[in-house]
């Protein structure tokens, strides 16, 4: 039995986040920090600046805001802080996380139109253009870049071109893609990009962040529908306080994030990390197909972040048992999230390399109990 990762790390997290992190990221959390101390605040400022650097963005035109909580907190902070009372949001969904943006809008009583392409399809650009051209009340458009419901990678370049042609504000949930897939924020025309510390940057859970146009963020003064999720006020406090947060910040998580950013640069930046993730995904898919598994999506829709596989059509197969068989061998995978298909998901991101994916394939072969006698 392959139990490569015991006892130091009981298992690799093959998920889209939280994910397996490096020893140095873990070690960086072994000391305490004061939220008011300038040494800690300088770490916050370094992280904010580095986010712009790796995005190839000019600090005179773009800025960053860190926000406590999970990635959804940051998504809600954007939706609740940038939409004027008279505004209307068009959500382009093809999975659970696009649907969640629409749900946030409904909770906040924001006018919202949903274009749901279904879990297995991308959005038709002609339809997006038609919706925007036919409804002048739509002020903002939101889409998920990598929809981890299935692993779908949406074409934000093409969508952005349509959004900008129609002069709307463009919001991109890049939760599971930023840091692992090159994104040309400025040329695509993204006004607000949202991501999280515990995804492709390879930090740990505790806060999300927003990369946005300063001119667009300046318009948000007084628009927030929540005190704690007021994106504008959080930004102003960080700007004026040189890295200070309004409320207690996740100090250990921020320090881990700073270390993760250093490791990203050491690896060769986003292009190098993208190549590693892509090789992980190719190794995974090729190996699983040799074992008889099928992917839910066609190859041209796959992201290098997470892949959905159809459950085996075999008597006796049970995902929970399969999950446990893999877990004792050192790997944790994700259950499926698509309503109409029996499936499961395997992530390729984090401190994971192609040889780890090869070890996973060996463990999957060992775990295929439904093919064993009895």
Protein Blocks (a to p, Z undefined) as FASTA:
>chain_A
ZZfkbcklmbacddebiadddfklmmmmmpccdfkbmklmmmmmmmmmmmmmmnopafkl
gccdddeddfklmmmmmmmmmmcfkbccddddebjklmmmmmmmmmnopacddddebjkb
ccdfklmmmmmmmmmkbmbdcddfbdcknopacdfklmmmmmmmnopacdddfklmgopa
ccdfklnopabdcddfklmnopaehiacddddfklmmmmgokacbfklmmklmmmmmmmn
oopafbdcdfklmmmmmmmmmmmmmnnpjmlmmmmmmmmmmmmmmmmmmnopacfbdfkl
pcckbccddddddehiafklmmmmmmmnopacdddfbfkbccddddfedjddfklmmmmm
mmmmmmmmmlpgZZ
